[in-house]
Amino acid sequence: MKLVTFTVKNGQPQIGALIEGCRTIAVLQTGAAAMDGKKSPFFSDMISFLRGGLEARDKALKVIAFIEAKSPPKKKIPLARARLLAPVPRPESIRDCMSFEQHIINSIRAVGLKKLAPIDEFIEKALGRKRTIAYFANREWYRRPIYYKGNRFSVVGPEAEVRMPSYTSMLDYELEWGVFINRQGSDIPRERAHEYIGGYTVFNDFSARDIQLAEQGGRLGPAKGKDFDTGNAMGPILVTPDEMSDPYNRLMIARVNGKEWSRGNSRDMRWTFEDTISYVSRSETLYPGEFIGSGTCSGPQGKGCGLEMGKFLKRGDVVELEVQGIGVLRNRIV
């Protein structure tokens, strides 16, 4: 299923499923009420749906079939009339990872090595990556999935304006996607971690690079480089796992003002979502509605953020991130 959280005419947020070629929203709660004569606890919001697991998914499919067959009034809404929010407007938590090896290598060369970066690239071509300075500078990354915790209160959805922080001159996007957890669990085995993925969405982890780089000198991780209002964009939809038969072969593209800046593929994730779920859950309980981001998608096809290329966003820019099978997450910088 392709699910959305939406409002109509500034009404209360509702959740629905895209039908009729993604042109129409089947409103799940009102559909359930029409079908059963009562509301369903699964459809009060997206976290309730995630918490319901397979039972909620089966119920949603029955409601969708009812709406498509009976066409009850006010149970379907044209997508064009709705305003989409982030699929989960306020996640239970946000963890963002560094899953793509090439992003780490590119960033070390761009920020740390600078003029020495071409020499390091030559060493890689001649002797292999494990002989490079960039590899030795980041050996710990190869031992475990690395992540930081973000601000769950700063989430916005598709078409929302992203406010450039007053303190930065190097605002950047990150070409990412991510998953929402749908089951409670701890010490999750790697081979069962896929059972805890409730859905996929596109993620843009906007970053104030000048502040982030300064903060990292303190060796504690990003703070104001990542934490600012509207800094976490998610959407446009949540795609359930049954529609993502091959999640690690998804084309990913970033455009700024209609021009392609980045291109990559989810196959280039060195650490999969299953790897990260298993690692995060060591002696720690995960809960439905928690979000895990992939980190910036970089690989053989291109670089995944402005930092890697030495160019940044300005006010008025429109940033579009596209992930095959999920759609386009579009935001304007103001």
C-alpha positions as CSV (number, residue, x, y, z in Angstrom):
1,M,0.0,0.0,0.0
2,K,0.9,3.6,-0.5
3,L,-0.2,5.6,2.5
4,V,-0.5,9.3,3.3
5,T,-1.2,11.6,6.1
6,F,-3.2,14.6,4.9
7,T,-5.6,17.4,5.6
8,V,-8.4,19.0,3.6
9,K,-9.2,22.7,4.1
10,N,-7.0,22.9,7.2
11,G,-9.0,20.1,8.9
12,Q,-7.7,17.5,11.2
13,P,-5.0,15.2,9.9
14,Q,-6.2,11.9,8.6
15,I,-4.6,8.8,7.1
16,G,-5.5,7.3,3.7
17,A,-4.3,5.0,0.9
18,L,-3.7,6.0,-2.6
19,I,-5.9,4.3,-5.2
20,E,-7.0,4.8,-8.8
21,G,-3.5,5.3,-10.1
22,C,-2.5,7.4,-7.1
23,R,-5.0,10.1,-8.1
24,T,-7.4,9.5,-5.2
25,I,-7.1,9.0,-1.5
26,A,-9.2,6.3,0.2
27,V,-9.9,7.7,3.7
28,L,-9.3,4.7,5.9
29,Q,-11.1,5.8,9.1
30,T,-14.3,7.0,7.5
31,G,-14.2,3.9,5.2
32,A,-13.9,1.6,8.2
33,A,-16.8,3.4,9.9
34,A,-19.0,2.9,6.8
35,M,-18.0,-0.7,6.5
36,D,-18.2,-1.8,10.1
37,G,-20.4,0.8,11.7
38,K,-17.6,1.9,14.0
39,K,-14.1,3.5,13.9
40,S,-11.0,1.4,13.9
41,P,-8.2,1.9,16.4
42,F,-5.7,1.3,13.6
43,F,-6.6,4.4,11.6
44,S,-6.5,7.3,14.1
45,D,-3.0,8.2,12.9
46,M,-0.1,6.6,11.1
47,I,1.6,5.5,14.3
48,S,-1.5,3.6,15.3
49,F,-1.4,1.9,11.9
50,L,2.2,1.0,12.3
51,R,1.6,-0.3,15.8
52,G,-1.2,-2.6,14.4
53,G,1.3,-4.4,12.2
54,L,0.0,-7.1,9.8
55,E,-3.5,-6.9,11.4
56,A,-3.7,-3.2,10.5
57,R,-2.4,-3.8,7.0
58,D,-5.0,-6.5,6.4
59,K,-7.8,-4.3,7.8
60,A,-6.7,-1.5,5.5
61,L,-6.8,-3.7,2.5
62,K,-10.4,-4.7,3.3
63,V,-11.4,-1.1,3.7
64,I,-9.8,-0.1,0.4
65,A,-11.6,-3.0,-1.3
66,F,-14.9,-1.8,0.3
67,I,-14.4,1.8,-0.9
68,E,-13.4,0.8,-4.4
69,A,-16.5,-1.5,-4.7
70,K,-19.1,0.6,-3.0
71,S,-17.8,4.1,-3.6
72,P,-19.5,5.5,-0.5
73,P,-19.8,9.3,-0.4
74,K,-17.0,11.3,1.2
75,K,-14.8,8.2,1.6
76,K,-12.7,9.1,-1.4
77,I,-10.9,12.4,-1.9
78,P,-9.1,13.6,-5.0
79,L,-5.4,13.8,-4.2
80,A,-5.3,17.3,-5.8
81,R,-7.7,18.5,-3.0
82,A,-5.6,17.3,-0.2
83,R,-2.5,18.8,1.5
84,L,0.0,16.0,2.3
85,L,1.8,16.1,5.6
86,A,4.8,14.0,6.5
87,P,3.6,10.4,6.7
88,V,4.3,10.4,10.4
89,P,4.1,14.1,11.3
90,R,5.8,13.5,14.7
91,P,7.9,10.3,14.8
92,E,8.5,8.6,18.1
93,S,12.2,9.2,17.4
94,I,14.6,10.0,14.6
95,R,17.9,8.2,14.1
96,D,19.9,9.1,11.0
97,C,22.8,6.8,9.8
98,M,25.8,6.9,7.5
99,S,25.0,3.8,5.5
100,F,26.7,4.7,2.2
101,E,30.5,4.2,2.1
102,Q,31.1,6.6,-0.7
103,H,29.5,9.5,1.1
104,I,32.0,9.1,4.0
105,I,34.9,8.8,1.6
106,N,33.8,11.9,-0.4
107,S,33.2,14.0,2.7
108,I,36.6,13.2,4.2
109,R,38.3,14.2,1.0
110,A,36.2,17.3,0.5
111,V,36.5,18.6,4.1
112,G,39.7,17.0,5.5
113,L,42.0,16.3,2.7
114,K,41.0,19.2,0.4
115,K,44.0,19.7,-2.0
116,L,45.3,16.2,-1.2
117,A,42.0,14.6,-2.3
118,P,43.2,14.0,-5.9
119,I,46.3,12.2,-4.6
120,D,44.1,10.0,-2.4
121,E,41.9,9.2,-5.3
122,F,45.0,8.3,-7.3
123,I,46.2,6.0,-4.5
124,E,42.8,4.3,-4.5
125,K,43.0,3.6,-8.3
126,A,46.5,2.3,-8.0
127,L,46.4,0.4,-4.8
128,G,42.8,0.0,-3.7
129,R,40.6,1.8,-1.2
130,K,42.1,0.2,1.9
131,R,45.4,1.9,1.2
132,T,43.9,5.4,1.1
133,I,44.0,8.1,3.8
134,A,40.2,8.4,3.7
135,Y,39.9,4.8,4.6
136,F,42.3,4.9,7.5
137,A,40.7,8.1,8.8
138,N,37.3,6.3,9.1
139,R,38.1,2.7,10.0
140,E,35.6,2.6,12.8
141,W,32.8,3.2,10.4
142,Y,33.5,-0.3,8.8
143,R,33.0,-2.0,12.2
144,R,29.5,-0.9,13.1
145,P,26.5,1.2,11.8
146,I,27.0,4.8,12.9
147,Y,24.1,7.1,13.7
148,Y,23.0,10.2,15.6
149,K,19.6,11.1,17.0
150,G,17.7,14.0,15.4
151,N,14.9,16.3,16.5
152,R,11.5,14.6,16.0
153,F,9.7,18.0,16.5
154,S,11.2,19.6,13.4
155,V,9.6,17.3,10.8
156,V,7.8,18.8,7.8
157,G,6.2,17.2,4.7
158,P,6.2,17.5,1.0
159,E,5.8,21.1,-0.5
160,A,6.5,22.5,3.0
161,E,8.8,25.5,3.2
162,V,12.2,24.9,4.9
163,R,13.4,27.9,6.8
164,M,17.2,28.5,6.4
165,P,18.7,29.0,9.9
166,S,19.9,32.6,10.5
167,Y,23.3,31.3,11.6
168,T,24.4,29.4,8.4
169,S,25.8,30.3,5.0
170,M,26.2,26.7,3.9
171,L,22.7,25.0,4.0
172,D,22.8,21.6,2.4
173,Y,20.4,18.8,1.4
174,E,21.0,15.1,1.8
175,L,19.6,12.5,-0.7
176,E,18.2,9.9,1.7
177,W,15.4,7.5,2.4
178,G,14.3,5.7,5.6
179,V,12.1,3.3,7.4
180,F,9.5,3.4,10.2
181,I,9.5,0.7,12.9
182,N,6.2,-1.2,13.3
183,R,6.9,-3.6,16.2
184,Q,8.3,-3.4,19.7
185,G,11.4,-5.3,20.2
186,S,15.0,-5.4,21.6
187,D,18.1,-7.5,20.8
188,I,16.6,-8.2,17.3
189,P,18.5,-10.8,15.3
190,R,19.7,-9.5,11.9
191,E,17.8,-12.2,10.1
192,R,14.5,-11.1,11.6
193,A,15.0,-7.3,11.4
194,H,13.0,-7.0,8.2
195,E,9.9,-8.0,10.2
196,Y,10.2,-4.7,12.1
197,I,10.0,-2.5,9.0
198,G,6.6,-1.0,8.6
199,G,7.2,1.3,5.7
200,Y,9.6,3.3,3.6
201,T,9.7,7.0,2.8
202,V,12.0,9.7,1.3
203,F,14.0,11.8,3.8
204,N,15.9,15.1,3.4
205,D,18.2,15.8,6.4
206,F,18.8,19.5,5.8
207,S,22.2,20.5,7.3
208,A,24.0,23.7,8.2
209,R,27.4,22.5,7.2
210,D,29.5,25.4,8.5
211,I,28.1,24.9,12.0
212,Q,28.1,21.1,11.7
213,L,31.8,21.1,10.8
214,A,32.6,23.4,13.7
215,E,30.6,21.3,16.2
216,Q,32.3,18.1,15.1
217,G,35.6,19.6,16.4
218,G,34.1,19.0,19.9
219,R,33.9,15.3,19.2
220,L,30.3,14.9,20.3
221,G,28.3,14.9,17.1
222,P,26.0,17.3,15.3
223,A,23.8,19.7,17.3
224,K,22.8,23.1,15.7
225,G,24.3,21.8,12.4
226,K,21.2,19.5,12.2
227,D,18.7,20.8,14.8
228,F,16.6,23.7,13.6
229,D,12.9,24.2,12.8
230,T,11.7,22.5,9.5
231,G,15.1,20.7,9.2
232,N,13.7,17.2,8.7
233,A,11.6,16.7,5.6
234,M,9.8,13.4,5.0
235,G,7.4,12.1,2.4
236,P,5.5,12.3,0.2
237,I,4.1,8.9,1.1
238,L,4.8,5.8,3.2
239,V,5.2,2.6,1.1
240,T,4.5,-0.7,2.9
241,P,7.1,-3.5,2.5
242,D,4.7,-5.6,0.4
243,E,5.2,-3.1,-2.4
244,M,9.0,-2.9,-2.0
245,S,10.0,-6.4,-3.2
246,D,13.6,-5.2,-3.9
247,P,14.3,-2.3,-1.6
248,Y,18.1,-2.4,-2.3
249,N,17.8,-1.6,-5.9
250,R,16.1,1.8,-6.0
251,L,17.2,4.7,-8.1
252,M,17.6,7.9,-6.1
253,I,17.9,11.4,-7.6
254,A,18.2,14.9,-6.2
255,R,17.3,18.0,-8.2
256,V,17.8,21.7,-7.3
257,N,15.6,24.1,-9.3
258,G,14.9,21.3,-11.8
259,K,18.6,20.5,-12.4
260,E,19.9,17.1,-11.4
261,W,22.6,17.5,-8.7
262,S,22.8,13.9,-7.4
263,R,22.1,10.4,-8.5
264,G,22.6,7.1,-6.8
265,N,21.1,3.7,-5.9
266,S,20.0,2.1,-2.6
267,R,22.1,-1.0,-3.6
268,D,25.2,1.0,-2.5
269,M,24.2,1.0,1.2
270,R,27.1,-0.7,3.0
271,W,24.9,-1.0,6.1
272,T,21.3,-2.0,5.3
273,F,18.3,-1.0,7.4
274,E,18.3,-4.6,8.8
275,D,21.9,-4.2,9.9
276,T,21.1,-0.9,11.7
277,I,17.9,-2.2,13.3
278,S,19.8,-5.1,14.8
279,Y,22.6,-2.9,16.0
280,V,20.4,-0.2,17.5
281,S,18.2,-2.7,19.4
282,R,21.1,-4.2,21.3
283,S,20.0,-3.9,25.0
284,E,17.5,-1.2,23.8
285,T,13.9,-1.4,22.9
286,L,12.6,-0.1,19.6
287,Y,9.0,1.1,19.4
288,P,6.4,1.5,16.5
289,G,6.7,4.9,15.0
290,E,10.5,5.3,15.4
291,F,12.3,6.4,12.2
292,I,15.7,5.3,10.9
293,G,17.3,7.3,8.0
294,S,19.8,5.8,5.5
295,G,22.2,8.7,5.5
296,T,23.3,10.4,2.2
297,C,23.2,8.3,-0.9
298,S,26.5,8.5,-2.8
299,G,28.1,5.9,-5.0
300,P,29.4,5.2,-8.5
301,Q,26.6,7.2,-10.2
302,G,27.2,10.5,-8.3
303,K,27.6,12.5,-5.1
304,G,24.6,12.8,-2.7
305,C,24.9,16.2,-1.1
306,G,26.4,19.7,-1.7
307,L,29.2,19.2,0.8
308,E,30.7,16.5,-1.4
309,M,30.6,18.9,-4.4
310,G,31.4,22.2,-2.8
311,K,28.1,23.9,-3.5
312,F,25.2,24.9,-1.3
313,L,21.6,26.0,-1.2
314,K,20.2,29.5,-1.2
315,R,16.9,31.1,-0.4
316,G,14.3,30.4,-3.1
317,D,15.9,27.1,-4.2
318,V,13.5,24.2,-4.7
319,V,14.9,20.8,-3.7
320,E,13.4,17.6,-5.0
321,L,14.5,14.2,-3.8
322,E,13.1,11.2,-5.7
323,V,13.3,7.5,-4.7
324,Q,12.0,5.0,-7.2
325,G,8.7,3.5,-6.0
326,I,8.1,6.1,-3.4
327,G,7.9,9.4,-5.3
328,V,9.2,13.0,-5.1
329,L,9.7,15.0,-1.9
330,R,9.8,18.7,-2.8
331,N,10.6,21.6,-0.6
332,R,11.4,25.3,-1.0
333,I,14.1,27.1,0.9
334,V,12.9,30.4,2.5
